[in-house]
Amino acid sequence: MRLEPITDADPRRILAAVRAVLSGDGPALGLGLVDRRPAHVGDGTAAVITTSGSTGIPKSVVLARDAVVASARATADRIGTGTWLLALPAAYVAGLQVLVRSVVAGREPVLLEGPFTPASFAEAALMMPRTRDGAREPTFTSLVPAQLQRLLDAADHDRAVAEALRAFDRVLIGGQALAAVTLERAEAAGVRIVRTYGSTETSGGCVYDGVPLAGVSVRTVDGEVQVSGPMLADGYLAEPEATAAAFPHDDAGVRWYRTGDAGVIEDGVLRVRGRLDHVIVSGGINVSLDRVERVVRSVPGLAAAVVVGVPDERWGEASVIVAGRGEALRRSEAIQLDEARAAVAAEIGAHARPVRLVLVDELATLPSGKPDREAIRRAVLSLH
């Protein structure tokens, strides 16, 4: 089967390609590929998506038609069928799934015109169809936490944005952990949030609010979250060893995906604790940067902060908080840092306290909307 690279990320072109490949008439979509020459993949492939590489080396993930359709149907089984607003880049799995869900459900997605802004989001959301064949039509959208934060900030003084957020039956939030303070703020504003967990290797979100979707199984092995189900990727393009390592079979022949995330399952609910490899050794003690970041984001004014690890002469490695100037409250950096250090010490321990707060004009992000942690870390290192 031919793999056709798509380089312009035009959502209309990608939507047309999704319709063609799901019907069996078109080539597989090549999204974000480094090698943009046409190639061939296995029959039944829907897309090859190159991962963002926010914390590691990018890999090209091969997704079958059956996998992306299974994911779309599992989402509909959980939250229902309706019209979707595409507010994410269509070349990434979360955005692609908005299009797949729409095609599978026989709906026309609403596409955001131009760059994402609160104003453009509100205009598109408030113009979405609300009825279909005389019946009420549910509406949905999918965002990353940074977008939600931006919309909530705008909603404080823009009634149209506030109404647009409340109008959706469900707003899916994925891509990274949602800070508890942001979730509480959204719920107080009347936004119906669903926190999703998944990755490109699982065709997008496969666990909603900690509960696996229909057909999905989740387990932890040595503290690592592993997922099985019909939406798993075929593997990594031209990387058989990496595929075998990431997608092992158990003794019963069940195929699992090793997420690399730390987590626990309590009363059937998955709680993700962060990346197993997002750890520094500070003063001889392992410190999860994800856990530190979650605590830091509970501090007023730091809800969108990013925590990175840097070399430290005293401790070997230490964590640094990086936040946008527009997000931080109008208090001195020293006071903000003291509050964050106190919160981390109380929740995790004194050994995990960040050593520094860096305020920047704008946090570097990937096209997917996630923080570009490697670029942020490099920027911090350049300040030394």
C-alpha positions as CSV (number, residue, x, y, z in Angstrom):
1,M,0.0,0.0,0.0
2,R,1.3,3.4,-0.9
3,L,2.2,5.9,1.8
4,E,1.6,9.5,0.7
5,P,3.4,12.2,2.7
6,I,1.3,15.2,3.6
7,T,3.4,18.2,4.3
8,D,1.1,21.2,4.5
9,A,-1.0,20.0,7.4
10,D,-4.1,21.6,5.8
11,P,-7.0,20.1,7.7
12,R,-9.2,20.1,4.7
13,R,-6.7,18.1,2.7
14,I,-6.2,15.7,5.6
15,L,-9.9,15.3,6.0
16,A,-10.2,14.3,2.4
17,A,-7.4,11.9,2.8
18,V,-9.0,10.4,5.9
19,R,-12.2,9.8,4.0
20,A,-10.3,8.1,1.1
21,V,-8.2,5.8,3.3
22,L,-11.1,4.8,5.5
23,S,-13.1,3.9,2.5
24,G,-10.2,1.9,1.1
25,D,-9.8,4.2,-1.9
26,G,-6.8,6.2,-0.9
27,P,-3.2,5.9,0.1
28,A,-2.1,5.9,3.7
29,L,-1.4,9.3,5.2
30,G,2.2,10.2,6.1
31,L,2.1,12.9,8.7
32,G,5.2,14.6,10.1
33,L,7.5,12.2,8.3
34,V,11.2,13.2,8.1
35,D,11.6,11.3,4.8
36,R,8.9,12.9,2.6
37,R,9.4,10.6,-0.4
38,P,6.4,8.3,-1.2
39,A,6.9,4.8,0.2
40,H,5.0,1.6,0.8
41,V,3.4,0.2,4.0
42,G,1.4,-2.8,4.8
43,D,-2.1,-3.2,3.4
44,G,-4.8,-1.8,5.7
45,T,-2.6,1.0,7.0
46,A,-4.4,4.3,7.7
47,A,-1.6,6.6,8.7
48,V,2.0,6.8,9.7
49,I,2.5,9.6,12.3
50,T,5.8,10.8,13.5
51,T,5.6,11.4,17.3
52,S,6.4,14.8,18.6
53,G,9.6,13.8,20.4
54,S,9.1,16.1,23.3
55,T,11.2,14.0,25.6
56,G,13.0,11.6,23.2
57,I,13.8,10.7,19.7
58,P,10.8,10.9,17.3
59,K,9.4,7.6,16.0
60,S,7.1,7.0,13.1
61,V,4.0,5.1,14.4
62,V,2.1,2.9,12.0
63,L,-1.7,2.9,12.6
64,A,-4.0,0.5,10.8
65,R,-7.5,1.5,9.6
66,D,-9.0,-1.0,12.0
67,A,-7.1,0.6,14.9
68,V,-8.2,4.2,14.3
69,V,-11.8,3.1,13.6
70,A,-11.8,1.0,16.8
71,S,-10.6,4.1,18.8
72,A,-13.3,6.3,17.2
73,R,-16.1,3.8,18.0
74,A,-14.9,3.3,21.6
75,T,-15.0,7.1,22.1
76,A,-18.6,7.2,20.7
77,D,-19.5,4.3,23.0
78,R,-18.3,6.3,26.0
79,I,-19.5,9.9,25.3
80,G,-21.9,9.6,22.4
81,T,-22.0,10.7,18.7
82,G,-22.3,14.2,17.5
83,T,-20.5,17.0,15.7
84,W,-16.8,17.7,16.4
85,L,-14.9,21.0,16.3
86,L,-11.3,20.5,15.2
87,A,-9.1,22.9,17.3
88,L,-5.9,20.8,17.3
89,P,-3.4,20.3,14.4
90,A,-4.8,17.6,12.2
91,A,-1.4,16.1,11.6
92,Y,-1.2,14.9,15.2
93,V,-3.1,11.9,16.5
94,A,-5.6,13.8,18.7
95,G,-6.5,16.1,15.8
96,L,-6.6,13.2,13.3
97,Q,-9.0,11.4,15.6
98,V,-11.4,14.3,15.6
99,L,-11.6,13.8,11.8
100,V,-11.8,10.0,12.0
101,R,-14.6,10.2,14.6
102,S,-16.5,12.5,12.3
103,V,-16.1,10.4,9.2
104,V,-17.0,7.2,11.1
105,A,-20.1,8.9,12.5
106,G,-21.1,10.4,9.1
107,R,-20.7,13.9,10.4
108,E,-19.0,17.0,8.9
109,P,-16.5,18.3,11.3
110,V,-16.2,22.0,12.0
111,L,-12.7,23.3,11.2
112,L,-11.2,26.2,12.9
113,E,-10.2,29.0,10.5
114,G,-6.7,30.2,10.9
115,P,-4.6,30.0,14.0
116,F,-6.1,29.0,17.4
117,T,-7.3,32.0,19.4
118,P,-10.0,32.4,22.0
119,A,-12.0,34.6,19.5
120,S,-11.7,32.1,16.6
121,F,-12.6,29.2,18.9
122,A,-15.7,30.9,20.2
123,E,-16.8,32.0,16.7
124,A,-16.5,28.4,15.4
125,A,-18.1,26.8,18.5
126,L,-21.1,29.1,18.6
127,M,-21.8,28.5,14.9
128,M,-21.8,24.7,15.2
129,P,-25.1,22.9,14.2
130,R,-27.1,22.0,17.3
131,T,-29.8,19.9,15.7
132,R,-29.9,17.0,13.2
133,D,-33.0,15.6,11.6
134,G,-35.1,17.5,14.1
135,A,-33.2,16.1,17.2
136,R,-30.6,17.8,19.4
137,E,-27.1,17.3,18.1
138,P,-24.4,16.9,20.8
139,T,-21.1,18.8,20.2
140,F,-17.6,17.9,21.2
141,T,-14.1,19.2,20.9
142,S,-10.6,18.1,21.9
143,L,-7.9,20.4,23.4
144,V,-4.6,20.3,25.2
145,P,-4.3,21.9,28.6
146,A,-2.5,25.0,27.3
147,Q,-5.5,25.8,25.1
148,L,-7.9,25.3,27.9
149,Q,-5.9,27.6,30.1
150,R,-5.9,30.3,27.4
151,L,-9.7,29.9,26.9
152,L,-10.4,30.1,30.6
153,D,-8.3,33.3,30.9
154,A,-10.2,34.8,28.0
155,A,-13.6,33.7,29.4
156,D,-13.0,35.8,32.5
157,H,-13.7,38.9,30.4
158,D,-15.2,37.6,27.2
159,R,-18.8,36.3,27.4
160,A,-18.7,34.7,24.0
161,V,-15.7,32.5,25.0
162,A,-17.4,31.5,28.2
163,E,-20.6,30.5,26.4
164,A,-18.7,28.6,23.8
165,L,-16.9,26.5,26.4
166,R,-20.2,25.7,28.2
167,A,-21.9,24.8,24.9
168,F,-20.0,21.6,24.4
169,D,-21.4,18.4,25.7
170,R,-17.8,17.2,26.3
171,V,-14.4,18.8,26.0
172,L,-11.7,16.2,25.8
173,I,-8.4,17.2,27.4
174,G,-5.2,15.2,26.6
175,G,-1.7,15.4,25.5
176,Q,-0.4,16.0,29.0
177,A,-1.6,16.0,32.6
178,L,-4.3,18.6,33.5
179,A,-3.4,20.6,36.6
180,A,-6.0,20.1,39.3
181,V,-6.4,23.9,39.7
182,T,-7.2,24.2,36.0
183,L,-9.7,21.3,36.2
184,E,-11.5,23.0,39.1
185,R,-11.5,26.3,37.4
186,A,-13.0,24.7,34.2
187,E,-15.7,22.9,36.2
188,A,-16.6,26.0,38.1
189,A,-17.1,27.8,34.7
190,G,-19.5,25.0,33.6
191,V,-17.2,23.3,31.2
192,R,-17.8,19.5,30.9
193,I,-14.2,18.1,30.9
194,V,-13.2,14.6,30.1
195,R,-9.5,13.9,30.9
196,T,-8.0,11.5,28.3
197,Y,-5.0,9.3,28.5
198,G,-3.3,7.7,25.5
199,S,-0.7,8.3,22.8
200,T,0.0,7.9,19.1
201,E,0.7,4.2,19.8
202,T,-2.9,3.8,21.1
203,S,-4.5,5.8,18.3
204,G,-5.1,8.6,20.8
205,G,-6.9,8.6,24.1
206,C,-8.0,5.1,25.3
207,V,-8.6,5.8,29.0
208,Y,-11.2,8.5,29.9
209,D,-11.2,9.9,33.4
210,G,-9.1,7.0,34.5
211,V,-11.5,4.3,33.1
212,P,-10.5,2.3,30.0
213,L,-12.7,2.6,27.0
214,A,-14.6,-0.5,25.8
215,G,-12.3,-3.2,24.5
216,V,-9.2,-1.6,26.3
217,S,-7.3,-3.4,29.1
218,V,-4.8,-1.7,31.3
219,R,-2.3,-3.2,33.7
220,T,0.8,-2.1,35.6
221,V,4.0,-4.2,35.4
222,D,6.8,-3.1,37.8
223,G,5.0,0.2,38.1
224,E,4.8,0.8,34.3
225,V,1.4,1.3,32.7
226,Q,0.7,-1.1,29.9
227,V,-2.3,-1.1,27.5
228,S,-3.9,-3.6,25.2
229,G,-6.8,-3.4,22.8
230,P,-7.8,-3.2,19.2
231,M,-6.6,0.4,18.8
232,L,-2.9,-0.4,19.3
233,A,-0.5,0.6,16.6
234,D,1.1,-2.0,14.3
235,G,4.5,-0.6,15.5
236,Y,7.2,1.7,14.3
237,L,8.0,2.2,10.7
238,A,11.1,0.2,9.7
239,E,12.1,-0.4,13.3
240,P,11.4,-4.0,14.1
241,E,13.5,-4.1,17.3
242,A,11.9,-1.0,18.8
243,T,8.5,-2.4,17.8
244,A,9.2,-5.7,19.6
245,A,10.4,-3.9,22.7
246,A,7.4,-1.6,22.9
247,F,4.7,-4.1,22.0
248,P,5.4,-7.4,23.8
249,H,3.1,-10.4,23.9
250,D,2.2,-12.1,27.3
251,D,2.1,-15.8,27.9
252,A,-1.5,-15.9,26.7
253,G,-0.6,-14.2,23.4
254,V,-2.1,-10.9,24.3
255,R,-0.2,-7.9,22.7
256,W,0.5,-5.0,25.1
257,Y,2.0,-1.5,24.6
258,R,4.6,-0.5,27.2
259,T,3.8,3.2,27.7
260,G,6.9,4.2,29.7
261,D,4.5,5.9,32.2
262,A,4.5,5.2,35.9
263,G,1.0,4.6,37.4
264,V,-1.2,2.6,39.7
265,I,-4.7,1.2,39.4
266,E,-7.0,1.9,42.3
267,D,-10.5,0.5,42.4
268,G,-10.4,0.1,38.6
269,V,-9.2,3.7,38.0
270,L,-5.9,4.4,36.4
271,R,-3.8,7.1,38.0
272,V,-0.7,8.1,36.0
273,R,2.2,9.3,38.1
274,G,4.4,10.6,35.3
275,R,7.1,9.3,33.0
276,L,9.4,6.5,34.2
277,D,12.3,8.2,32.3
278,H,11.4,11.7,33.4
279,V,13.4,11.3,36.6
280,I,16.5,13.0,37.9
281,V,18.8,11.9,40.7
282,S,19.2,14.8,43.1
283,G,21.5,14.2,46.1
284,G,21.4,10.5,45.4
285,I,17.5,10.4,45.5
286,N,15.3,9.8,42.5
287,V,12.9,12.7,41.9
288,S,10.0,12.4,39.4
289,L,9.9,15.7,37.5
290,D,6.3,15.0,36.5
291,R,5.3,14.7,40.2
292,V,7.1,17.9,41.0
293,E,5.4,19.6,38.1
294,R,2.0,18.5,39.2
295,V,2.6,20.1,42.7
296,V,4.1,23.3,41.2
297,R,1.0,23.7,39.0
298,S,-1.2,23.8,42.1
299,V,0.5,27.0,43.2
300,P,-1.5,30.1,42.1
301,G,0.0,31.7,39.0
302,L,2.0,28.6,38.0
303,A,-0.8,26.4,36.6
304,A,0.9,26.2,33.2
305,A,4.5,25.9,34.5
306,V,7.0,23.3,33.2
307,V,9.6,21.7,35.4
308,V,12.9,20.5,33.8
309,G,16.0,18.9,35.1
310,V,19.4,20.5,34.8
311,P,22.9,19.7,36.1
312,D,23.7,21.0,39.5
313,E,27.1,21.4,41.2
314,R,25.7,20.6,44.7
315,W,23.1,18.0,44.0
316,G,24.2,16.4,40.8
317,E,20.9,17.2,39.2
318,A,18.1,19.6,40.2
319,S,14.7,20.8,39.0
320,V,13.9,24.3,37.6
321,I,10.5,25.8,37.2
322,V,9.9,27.6,33.9
323,A,6.7,29.8,33.6
324,G,5.4,32.4,31.2
325,R,5.4,36.0,32.5
326,G,1.8,36.4,31.5
327,E,0.7,33.4,33.6
328,A,2.6,34.2,36.8
329,L,0.9,36.5,39.3
330,R,2.3,39.9,40.0
331,R,4.6,38.9,42.8
332,S,8.4,38.6,42.9
333,E,10.0,35.5,41.5
334,A,11.5,34.9,45.0
335,I,8.0,34.7,46.6
336,Q,6.7,32.5,43.8
337,L,9.6,30.2,44.1
338,D,9.3,30.0,47.9
339,E,5.6,29.0,47.6
340,A,6.4,26.3,45.0
341,R,9.3,25.0,47.1
342,A,7.1,24.8,50.2
343,A,4.3,23.0,48.3
344,V,6.7,20.5,46.9
345,A,8.4,19.9,50.3
346,A,5.0,19.3,51.9
347,E,3.8,16.9,49.2
348,I,6.9,15.1,48.2
349,G,9.8,16.1,50.5
350,A,12.5,18.6,50.9
351,H,14.8,16.7,48.6
352,A,12.5,17.4,45.6
353,R,12.3,21.2,46.0
354,P,13.1,23.1,42.7
355,V,16.2,25.3,43.0
356,R,15.1,28.1,40.6
357,L,12.1,29.8,38.9
358,V,12.7,31.2,35.4
359,L,10.1,33.5,33.9
360,V,10.0,33.7,30.1
361,D,8.0,35.7,27.6
362,E,6.5,32.5,26.1
363,L,7.0,28.8,26.7
364,A,8.3,26.9,23.7
365,T,5.7,24.5,22.4
366,L,5.6,21.8,19.8
367,P,3.1,22.0,16.9
368,S,0.8,19.7,18.8
369,G,0.5,22.3,21.6
370,K,2.5,20.3,24.1
371,P,5.4,22.0,25.9
372,D,8.7,21.5,24.0
373,R,10.5,20.3,27.1
374,E,13.9,19.8,25.4
375,A,13.8,23.3,24.0
376,I,12.8,24.7,27.4
377,R,15.6,22.7,29.1
378,R,18.1,24.0,26.5
379,A,17.0,27.6,27.1
380,V,17.5,27.2,30.9
381,L,20.9,25.7,30.4
382,S,21.9,28.7,28.2
383,L,21.2,31.0,31.0
384,H,24.0,29.5,33.1
